Amino acid sequence: MSVEAASGLTATLARIREITGGMSADPGAAVTSTTATTAGGSNTTQSAFAAALDGAMTTPATTATTAATAATAATGGSTVTGAQLDAWMASKNPGAPLVGLGDVFVREGVKNGIDPRALVAIARAESSLGSDPGARARNNAFGWGPHQTFASWEQNIATVAAGLKKGYLDDGLVTLPQIQQRYAPLGVGNDPTNLNSNWLRNTTLLYRELGGDPTGSVALGATRAS
């Protein structure tokens, strides 16, 4: 039993004892204190008992719901944390350059209205989270440019998040299949071995593993793509 649940149970038992006279030297006082919380001004022992039990049982749930709502609002609609992303990345590629930058993914994703999990999925599909030699040499985990060099991994994440917003989401390309058409198009000259044919399959699997819906929009605040 959790501390919160135990606390609620203790409060409930104490309130029941008070209502039934077990803890009150003045039974009338216990009835009077309950009158304001019972419907229709009733001061019966049965109504007081129900009020005490209902309050003790619903307060923890209400508190938890309120906290979760506030946390989601504070992260701009993203329900993932940097710590969760770091744990997932470490499980996939221990020691990869992007491990430890979960908060950066969340910050830049929220700033640009894109699910941070989609950013992580793309980076994993493109370079094993920056582990590939070419990615390490350029601090470019996303194949952005496709050979652009960045001063840091943080700059790389920020640039890609902003680029996806401006060049994709703002143009109505909000699902992974739609993004793939521009990000990793098939049959282009700079992809002689047709590696882009793997892009959608890989990002879809990774995004789903991260808890995203690969059939829906990766834009924060969206429900499903049209």
C-alpha positions in Angstrom: 0.0 0.0 0.0 1.3 3.4 -0.9 2.0 6.2 1.7 -0.8 8.2 0.2 -3.3 5.3 0.3 -2.3 4.5 3.9 -2.7 8.2 4.9 -6.2 8.2 3.3 -7.2 5.0 5.2 -6.0 6.4 8.5 -8.0 9.6 8.0 -11.0 7.6 7.0 -10.9 5.4 10.2 -10.3 8.5 12.3 -13.3 10.2 10.8 -15.5 7.2 11.2 -14.6 6.9 14.9 -15.3 10.6 15.3 -18.7 10.3 13.6 -19.7 7.3 15.7 -18.5 9.0 18.9 -15.4 6.9 19.3 -13.0 9.8 19.4 -15.3 12.7 20.3 -16.0 13.7 23.9 -19.0 15.7 22.5 -21.0 13.6 20.0 -23.0 16.7 19.1 -19.8 18.5 18.0 -19.0 15.7 15.6 -22.5 15.9 14.0 -22.3 19.6 13.7 -18.9 19.6 12.0 -20.2 17.3 9.3 -23.4 19.2 8.6 -21.8 21.6 6.1 -20.4 18.7 4.0 -23.6 16.7 3.6 -26.2 17.3 0.9 -29.4 19.1 2.0 -27.9 20.0 5.4 -28.4 16.5 6.7 -26.5 15.7 9.9 -27.3 12.0 10.1 -24.6 9.5 11.0 -25.1 7.6 7.7 -24.6 10.8 5.6 -21.6 11.8 7.6 -20.1 8.3 7.2 -20.6 8.4 3.5 -19.1 11.8 3.2 -16.0 10.9 5.1 -15.5 7.7 3.2 -16.1 9.3 -0.2 -13.7 12.2 0.6 -10.9 9.9 1.7 -11.2 7.7 -1.3 -11.5 10.4 -4.0 -9.0 13.0 -2.7 -5.8 11.0 -3.7 -7.1 10.3 -7.2 -8.1 13.9 -7.7 -4.8 15.2 -6.5 -2.9 12.8 -8.9 -5.1 13.8 -11.9 -4.5 17.5 -11.2 -0.8 17.0 -10.9 -0.7 15.0 -14.2 -2.7 17.7 -16.0 -0.4 20.4 -14.7 2.7 18.5 -15.8 1.4 18.0 -19.3 0.5 21.7 -19.6 4.0 22.6 -18.4 5.6 20.5 -21.2 3.4 21.9 -24.0 1.4 18.8 -24.5 4.3 16.3 -24.4 3.8 13.4 -22.1 7.4 12.1 -22.2 10.2 13.2 -19.9 13.9 13.7 -20.7 14.7 10.9 -18.2 12.4 8.5 -20.0 14.0 9.3 -23.3 17.5 8.9 -21.9 16.6 5.5 -20.4 15.3 4.3 -23.8 18.3 5.6 -25.7 20.7 4.0 -23.2 18.9 0.7 -23.6 19.3 0.9 -27.4 22.8 2.3 -27.8 24.7 2.5 -24.5 27.3 5.3 -24.6 25.8 6.9 -27.7 26.4 10.7 -27.9 22.8 11.5 -27.6 22.3 9.6 -24.3 21.9 12.2 -21.6 20.3 14.8 -23.9 16.7 13.7 -23.2 15.8 17.1 -21.8 17.1 18.8 -24.9 14.9 16.6 -27.1 11.9 17.5 -24.9 12.7 21.2 -24.8 13.3 21.6 -28.6 10.3 19.3 -29.4 7.9 21.4 -27.3 9.4 24.6 -28.6 8.7 23.6 -32.1 5.5 21.7 -31.6 6.8 18.2 -32.5 6.7 15.1 -30.4 10.2 14.6 -28.9 9.8 10.9 -29.4 9.6 11.4 -33.1 12.9 13.3 -33.0 14.5 10.4 -31.0 13.1 7.8 -33.4 14.6 9.6 -36.4 18.0 10.0 -34.8 18.0 6.3 -33.9 17.1 5.3 -37.4 19.6 7.7 -39.1 22.7 7.2 -37.0 22.1 4.9 -34.0 21.7 8.1 -31.9 24.9 9.6 -33.2 27.0 6.5 -32.8 27.9 6.1 -36.5 31.3 7.5 -37.4 30.0 10.0 -40.0 27.5 11.3 -37.4 30.2 11.7 -34.8 32.5 13.6 -37.1 29.8 16.2 -37.8 27.7 16.2 -34.6 24.9 15.3 -37.0 22.7 12.4 -35.8 19.9 13.1 -38.2 21.6 13.0 -41.6 20.5 16.7 -41.8 21.7 18.5 -44.8 22.6 15.6 -45.3 26.2 16.3 -44.4 25.9 19.5 -42.4 28.3 19.9 -39.5 27.2 21.3 -36.2 29.1 22.8 -33.3 27.3 20.5 -30.8 24.7 17.8 -30.5 22.5 20.3 -28.8 22.7 22.6 -31.8 22.0 19.6 -34.1 18.8 18.7 -32.2 17.6 22.3 -32.1 18.2 22.9 -35.8 16.4 19.7 -36.8 13.4 20.4 -34.6 13.1 23.9 -36.0 13.6 22.6 -39.5 10.9 19.9 -39.2 8.5 22.5 -38.0 9.2 25.1 -40.7 9.8 22.7 -43.6 7.4 19.9 -42.7 4.7 20.5 -40.1 3.9 24.0 -41.4 3.5 22.5 -44.8 1.0 19.9 -43.6 3.5 17.0 -43.5 2.7 15.8 -40.1 2.8 12.0 -40.2 5.9 9.8 -40.6 4.8 8.7 -44.1 4.3 12.3 -45.2 7.6 13.4 -43.6 9.5 10.6 -45.4 8.4 11.9 -48.8 10.6 15.0 -48.2 13.1 13.8 -45.6 14.1 10.5 -47.2 12.5 10.3 -50.7 12.9 7.2 -52.7 14.9 7.1 -55.9 17.0 10.2 -55.4 20.5 10.6 -56.7 22.2 10.9 -53.4 20.9 7.5 -52.3 22.3 5.0 -54.9 21.9 2.0 -52.6 18.3 2.8 -51.8 18.8 3.2 -48.1 15.8 5.5 -47.9 13.5 2.6 -48.5 14.2 1.5 -44.9 13.5 4.9 -43.4 9.7 4.7 -42.9 9.8 1.1 -41.6 12.5 1.9 -39.1 11.1 5.2 -37.8 7.6 3.6 -37.5 8.9 0.7 -35.4 11.0 3.0 -33.2 8.3 5.6 -32.7 5.8 2.9 -31.7 8.3 1.4 -29.3 8.6 4.9 -27.7 4.9 4.9 -27.2 3.9 7.0 -30.2 1.2 6.4 -32.7 2.9 5.9 -36.1 -0.4 6.3 -38.0 -1.1 9.7 -36.4 0.4 13.1 -36.4 3.7 13.8 -34.7 2.7 17.4 -34.1 2.1 18.1 -30.4 -1.6 18.7 -29.6 -2.8 16.8 -32.6 -5.0 13.8 -32.3 -4.9 12.0 -35.6 -3.7 13.1 -39.0 -6.3 13.6 -41.7 
